[in-house]
Amino acid sequence: MAKKIYVIAGEASGDLHGAHLIRSLRAASGPAPLEIYGVGGDRIRETGALQFFDLAHFHVTGVTDAIKRYSDYKKAANLILSRIAAVRPDVVVLIDNPGFNLHLAERIHALGIPVAYYIAPQIWAWAPRRVLKIKAFVRKVLVVFEFEKAIYEKNGVPVAWVGHPLKDLIPPREKDGAGGSPEKTAGLVVALMPGSRKGELKMLFSVFLEAAALLRREIPGISFRLIKAPTLPAECYRRLLGNSPVPVDLVENDSYDAIRSCDLALVCSGTATLECAMLGTPMIIANRGTWLTYLAARILIRVPCLGLPNLILGQKKFPELLQFDATGEKIAAEALKILRDPSVTSRMKKDLEEVSRRLGESGAGQRAAEEILRVIG
């Protein structure tokens, strides 16, 4: 009889890693049949997951947006839980998205179905008491940052460090002169990465364009690439670019090659900062939220930095401009410091290599799949 696995992801990064995990599960199971059910976005849909439910389109950003979409999420949660109760999978795998998934974990546990959590909640960053729920309702936690393992072990939670799945998805960066790197265009090039949610785009896109205009005034030959997020339609970007004060190229495909060959990235905090790190592109990290989201973050967040590369290194190596500091003028000023000083760029690239090293070796998806299959037994 086929083993049944239910995979639940939400936003863009979870959908990406969920699809990779599904493929890894099929490979790791060998000839043993698997039935894999999926919740997520287009990438999980493309794996052929059974009873697919699209959760990625909700795109909640911050507290205000979460309140507005609460009823939608409640309906989605009830539908997903009813399907899980009917299917009775051997394990449910939750991926990231703790605001939604921890609620599901408790109710799935009540059904007597084991729960594994892949890309676990960052209890070290905010709301540490969530570990009590995780300990009570999750059979096995799979963490992607090495330092997280000790935190969960200290709290008595069964845990395995599998490494970061981006290592499986982004080709290793070639050393200078080794060949295989994308061709560098003449002049300086800056990537604009204002986020993968509409709320982030609304908050940061105009700020990044303002910074781009100021940079172009100081460096006439500079060019800009707007990196399209897979969760947002190209038309959304084209509408915004219609009022752009500077020429900007929209990159819809081969985004990793485009980012790798840039001199700098202006990037919204989140998984995209790790993508820049692995691609070896110096970055300025920015974020803005509604007033309510900002107040909640001030109360809840317990770490000195917001950018994942800075958290991994344990110190602020890459500029962070958040909320009131996330202005076009301040971002442009930081960018000029980097673009005009080769020693700053060189130092950043060394720090980027260290971030990438600390994300572990490739094979995270395979290791995660093996851990999940062990939960099934």
For each residue, the residues with C-beta under 8 A, 3 or more apart:
1:
2: 32 33 34 35
3: 29 32 33 34 35 90 373 376
4: 34 35 36 37 87 88 89 90
5: 25 34 35 36 37 89 90 91 92 93 372 376
6: 36 37 38 39 84 87 89 91 92 93
7: 18 21 22 36 37 38 39 40 44 49 92 93 95
8: 18 38 39 40 55 80 92 93 94 95 101 104
9: 14 15 17 18 38 39 40 41 44 55 56 95 96 97
10: 14 15 39 40 55 56 58 95 96 97 100 101
11: 14 15 41 56 59 96 97 196 197 231
12: 15 16 41 56 196 197 229 230 231 271
13: 16 17 96 196 270 271
14: 9 10 11 17 18 40 56 95 96 97 119
15: 9 10 11 12 18 19 40 41 42 43 44 56 231
16: 12 13 19 20 43 165 169 230
17: 9 13 14 20 21 95 96 118 119 165 365
18: 7 8 9 14 15 21 22 38 40 43 44 95
19: 15 16 22 23 40 43 44 46 47
20: 16 17 23 24 165 168 169 365
21: 7 17 18 24 25 93 95 118 165 365 368 369 372
22: 7 18 19 25 26 36 38 44 47 49
23: 19 20 26 27 47 365
24: 20 21 27 28 365 366 368 369
25: 5 21 22 28 29 34 36 369 372 373
26: 22 23 29 34 36
27: 23 24 30 366 369
28: 24 25 366 369 370 373
29: 3 25 26 32 33 34 369 373
30: 27
31:
32: 2 3 29
33: 2 3 29
34: 2 3 4 5 25 26 29
35: 2 3 4 5 50 89
36: 4 5 6 7 22 25 26 47 49 50
37: 4 5 6 7 49 50 51 52 83 87 89
38: 6 7 8 9 18 22 44 45 47 49 50 51 52 53
39: 6 7 8 9 10 44 52 53 55 80
40: 7 8 9 10 14 15 18 19 43 44 45 49 52 54 55 56 95
41: 9 11 12 15 44 45 54 55 56 57 230 231
42: 15 45 46 56 230
43: 15 16 18 19 40 46 47 230
44: 7 9 15 18 19 22 38 39 40 41 47 49 52
45: 38 40 41 42 49 52 54
46: 19 42 43
47: 19 22 23 36 38 43 44
48:
49: 7 22 36 37 38 40 44 45 52
50: 35 36 37 38
51: 37 38 83 87
52: 37 38 39 40 44 45 49
53: 38 39 76 79 80 83
54: 40 41 45 57
55: 8 9 10 39 40 41 58 76 80 100
56: 9 10 11 12 14 15 40 41 42 59 231
57: 41 54
58: 10 55 69 72 73 76
59: 11 56 65 197 198 199 231
60: 65 66 69 73 99 197 199
61: 65 195 197 198 199 200 203 289 293
62: 65 66 199 289 290 292 293 296
63: 66 67 289 290 292 293 296
64: 67 68 290 292 293
65: 59 60 61 62 68 69 199 290
66: 60 62 63 69 70 73 99
67: 63 64 70
68: 64 65
69: 58 60 65 66 72 73
70: 66 67 73 74
71: 74 75
72: 58 69 75 76
73: 58 60 66 69 70 76 77 100
74: 70 71 77 78
75: 71 72 78 79
76: 53 55 58 72 73 79 80
77: 73 74 80 81 100 103 104 107
78: 74 75 81 82
79: 53 75 76 82 83
80: 8 39 53 55 76 77 83 84 104
81: 77 78 84 85 104 107 108 111
82: 78 79 85 86
83: 37 51 53 79 80 86 87
84: 6 80 81 87 88 89 92 108 111 113
85: 81 82 88 111
86: 82 83
87: 4 6 37 51 83 84
88: 4 84 85 111 113
89: 4 5 6 35 37 84 92 113
90: 3 4 5 113 114 376
91: 5 6 113 114 115 116 139 372 375 376
92: 5 6 7 8 84 89 104 108 113 114 115 116
93: 5 6 7 8 21 115 116 117 118 372
94: 8 97 101 104 105 115 116 117 118 138
95: 7 8 9 10 14 17 18 21 40 101 117 118 119
96: 9 10 11 13 14 17 101 118 119
97: 9 10 11 14 94 100 101
98: 101 102 121 130
99: 60 66 102 103
100: 10 55 73 77 97 103 104
101: 8 10 94 95 96 97 98 104 105 117
102: 98 99 105 106 121 130 133 134 137
103: 77 99 100 106 107
104: 8 77 80 81 92 94 100 101 107 108
105: 94 101 102 108 109 115 117 133 134 137 138
106: 102 103 109 110 133 136 137
107: 77 81 103 104 110 111
108: 81 84 92 104 105 111 113 115 137
109: 105 106 112 113 115 136 137 138
110: 106 107
111: 81 84 85 88 107 108
112: 109
113: 84 88 89 90 91 92 108 109
114: 90 91 92 139 375 376
115: 91 92 93 94 105 108 109 137 138 139
116: 91 92 93 94 138 139 140 141 142 371 372 375
117: 93 94 95 101 105 120 121 134 138 140 141 142
118: 17 21 93 94 95 96 142 162 368 372
119: 14 17 95 96 142 143 144 165
120: 117 123 134 141 142 143 144 148 152 159
121: 98 102 117 127 130 134
122: 125 126 148
123: 120 126 127 128 130 131 134 151 152
124: 128 147 148 151 302 303
125: 122 301 302 303 311
126: 122 123 297 300 301 302 303
127: 121 123 130 300
128: 123 124 131 302
129: 132
130: 98 102 121 123 127 133 134
131: 123 128 134 135 152 155 157
132: 129 135 136
133: 102 105 106 130 136 137
134: 102 105 117 120 121 123 130 131 137 138 141 152 157
135: 131 132 138 155 156 157
136: 106 109 132 133
137: 102 105 106 108 109 115 133 134
138: 94 105 109 115 116 117 134 135 141 157
139: 91 114 115 116 158 375
140: 116 117 158 159 160 371 372 374 375
141: 116 117 120 134 138 152 157 158 159 160
142: 116 117 118 119 120 159 160 161 162 368 371 372
143: 119 120 146 148 149 152 159 160 161 162
144: 119 120 148 161 162 163 164 165 359 360 364
145: 148 161 164 312 358 359
146: 143 149 161 358 360
147: 124 150 151 312
148: 120 122 124 143 144 145 151 152 159 161
149: 143 146 152 153 159 160 161
150: 147 153 154
151: 123 124 147 148 154 155
152: 120 123 131 134 141 143 148 149 155 157 159
153: 149 150 156 157 159
154: 150 151
155: 131 135 151 152
156: 135 153
157: 131 134 135 138 141 152 153
158: 139 140 141
159: 120 140 141 142 143 148 149 152 153
160: 140 141 142 143 149 367 371
161: 142 143 144 145 146 148 149 360
162: 118 142 143 144 360 364 367 368 371
163: 144 167 359 360 361 362 363 364 367
164: 144 145 167 274 359 360 364
165: 16 17 20 21 119 144 168 169 364 365 368
166: 169 170 271 274 275 278 359
167: 163 164 170 278 359 360 361 362 363 364
168: 20 165 362 363 364 365 366
169: 16 20 165 166
170: 166 167 256 275 278 279
171: 256
172:
173: 181 260 278 279 280 356
174: 178 179 180 181
175: 178
176: 181
177:
178: 174 175 181
179: 174
180: 174
181: 173 174 176 178 184 260 261
182: 257 258 260 261
183: 261
184: 181 261
185: 189 223 261
186: 221
187: 221 222 223
188: 219 221 222 223 263 264 339
189: 185 222 223 224 225 261 262 263
190: 212 215 222 223 224 225 262 263 264 265 266 335 339
191: 224 225 227 258 259 262 264 265 266 267 276 281
192: 205 208 209 212 224 225 226 227 248 265 266
193: 227 259 265 266 267 268 272 276
194: 200 201 203 204 205 207 208 226 266 268
195: 61 199 200 201 203 204 229 268 270 272
196: 11 12 13 200 229 230 231 232 268 270 272
197: 11 12 59 60 61 200 201 231 232
198: 59 61 201 202 232 236
199: 59 60 61 62 65 195 202 203
200: 61 194 195 196 197 203 204 268 287
201: 194 195 197 198 204 205 232 236 240
202: 198 199 205
203: 61 194 195 199 200 207 287 288 289
204: 194 195 200 201 207 208 268 286 287 288 326
205: 192 194 201 202 208 209 240
206: 209 210 240
207: 194 203 204 210 211 286 288 326 327 328 331
208: 192 194 204 205 211 212 266 286 328 331
209: 192 205 206 212 213 244 245 246 248 328
210: 206 207 213 214 245 327 328 329 332
211: 207 208 214 215 266 328 329 331 332 335
212: 190 192 208 209 215 216 224 245 246 248
213: 209 210 216 217 245 246 328
214: 210 211 217 218 328 329 332
215: 190 211 212 218 219 222 332 335 336 339
216: 212 213 219 220 222 246
217: 213 214 220
218: 214 215 332 336
219: 188 215 216 222 336 339
220: 216 217
221: 186 187 188
222: 187 188 189 190 215 216 219 339
223: 185 187 188 189 190 247 249
224: 189 190 191 192 212 246 247 248 249
225: 189 190 191 192 248 249 250 251 258 259 262
226: 192 194 237 241 248 249 250 251
227: 191 192 193 251 255 258 259
228: 232 234 237 250 251 252 255
229: 12 195 196 232
230: 12 16 41 42 43 196
231: 11 12 15 41 56 59 196 197
232: 196 197 198 201 228 229 236 237
233: 236 237
234: 228 237 238 250 252
235: 238 239
236: 198 201 232 233 239 240
237: 226 228 232 233 234 240 241 250
238: 234 235 241 242 250
239: 235 236 242
240: 201 205 206 236 237 243 244
241: 226 237 238 244 248 250
242: 238 239
243: 240
244: 209 240 241 247 248
245: 209 210 212 213
246: 209 212 213 216 224
247: 223 224 244
248: 192 209 212 224 225 226 241 244
249: 223 224 225 226
250: 225 226 228 234 237 238 241
251: 225 226 227 228 254 255 258
252: 228 234 255
253:
254: 251 257 258
255: 227 228 251 252 258 259
256: 170 171 259 260 275 279
257: 182 254 260 261
258: 182 191 225 227 251 254 255 261 262
259: 191 193 225 227 255 256 262 265 275 276 279 281
260: 173 181 182 256 257 279 280 281
261: 181 182 183 184 185 189 257 258
262: 189 190 191 225 258 259 265 281
263: 188 189 190 281 282 339 345
264: 188 190 191 281 282 283 284 335 338 339
265: 190 191 192 193 259 262 276 281 282 283 284
266: 190 191 192 193 194 208 211 283 284 286 331 335
267: 191 193 272 273 276 283 284 285 286
268: 193 194 195 196 200 204 272 285 286 287
269: 273 285 286 287 306 307 308 320 322
270: 13 195 196 273 308
271: 12 13 166 274 275 308
272: 193 195 196 267 268 275 276
273: 267 269 270 276 277 283 285 307 308 309 318
274: 164 166 271 277 278 308 309 355 359
275: 166 170 256 259 271 272 278 279
276: 191 193 259 265 267 272 273 279 281 282 283 309 352
277: 273 274 280 283 309 352 355 356 359
278: 166 167 170 173 274 275 352 355 356 359
279: 170 173 256 259 260 275 276
280: 173 260 277 349 352 353 356
281: 191 259 260 262 263 264 265 276 352
282: 263 264 265 276 318 338 344 345 348 349 352
283: 264 265 266 267 273 276 277 309 318 348
284: 264 265 266 267 318 319 321 331 334 335 338
285: 267 268 269 273 306 307 309 310 318 319 320 321
286: 204 207 208 266 267 268 269 320 321 322 326 331
287: 200 203 204 268 269 306 322 323 326
288: 203 204 207 322 323 326
289: 61 62 63 203 293 294 297 323
290: 62 63 64 65 293 294
291: 294 295
292: 62 63 64 295 296
293: 61 62 63 64 289 290 296 297
294: 289 290 291 297 298 323
295: 291 292 298 299
296: 62 63 292 293 299 300
297: 126 289 293 294 300 301
298: 294 295 301
299: 295 296
300: 126 127 296 297
301: 125 126 297 298 306
302: 124 125 126 128
303: 124 125 126 306 311
304: 316
305: 310 311 315 316 320
306: 269 285 287 301 303 310 311 320 322
307: 269 273 285 310 311 316 318 320
308: 269 270 271 273 274 311 312
309: 273 274 276 277 283 285 312 313 317 318 351 352 355
310: 285 305 306 307 313 315 316 317 318 320
311: 125 303 305 306 307 308 314
312: 145 147 308 309 355 358 359
313: 309 310 317 351 354 355 358
314: 311
315: 305 310
316: 304 305 307 310 319 320
317: 309 310 313 348 351
318: 273 282 283 284 285 307 309 310 348 351
319: 284 285 316 334
320: 269 285 286 305 306 307 310 316
321: 284 285 286 325 326 327 330 331 334
322: 269 286 287 288 306 325 326
323: 287 288 289 294 326
324: 327
325: 321 322 330
326: 204 207 286 287 288 321 322 323 330 331
327: 207 210 321 324 330 331
328: 207 208 209 210 211 213 214 331 332
329: 210 211 214 332 333
330: 321 325 326 327 333 334
331: 207 208 211 266 284 286 321 326 327 328 334 335
332: 210 211 214 215 218 328 329 335 336
333: 329 330 336 337
334: 284 319 321 330 331 337 338
335: 190 211 215 264 266 284 331 332 338 339
336: 215 218 219 332 333 339 340
337: 333 334 340 341 344
338: 264 282 284 334 335 341 344 345 348
339: 188 190 215 219 222 263 264 335 336 345
340: 336 337
341: 337 338 344 345
342: 345 346
343: 346 347
344: 282 337 338 341 347 348
345: 263 282 338 339 341 342 348 349
346: 342 343 349 350
347: 343 344 350 351
348: 282 283 317 318 338 344 345 351 352
349: 280 282 345 346 352 353
350: 346 347 353 354
351: 309 313 317 318 347 348 354 355
352: 276 277 278 280 281 282 309 348 349 355 356
353: 280 349 350 356 357
354: 313 350 351 357 358
355: 274 277 278 309 312 313 351 352 358 359
356: 173 277 278 280 352 353 359
357: 353 354
358: 145 146 312 313 354 355
359: 144 145 163 164 166 167 274 277 278 312 355 356
360: 144 146 161 162 163 164 167 364
361: 163 167
362: 163 167 168
363: 163 167 168 366 367
364: 144 162 163 164 165 167 168 360 367 368
365: 17 20 21 23 24 165 168 368 369
366: 24 27 28 168 363 369 370
367: 160 162 163 363 364 370 371
368: 21 24 118 142 162 165 364 365 371 372
369: 21 24 25 27 28 29 365 366 372 373
370: 28 366 367 373 374
371: 116 140 142 160 162 367 368 374 375
372: 5 21 25 91 93 116 118 140 142 368 369 375 376
373: 3 25 28 29 369 370 376
374: 140 370 371 377
375: 91 114 116 139 140 371 372
376: 3 5 90 91 114 372 373
377: 374
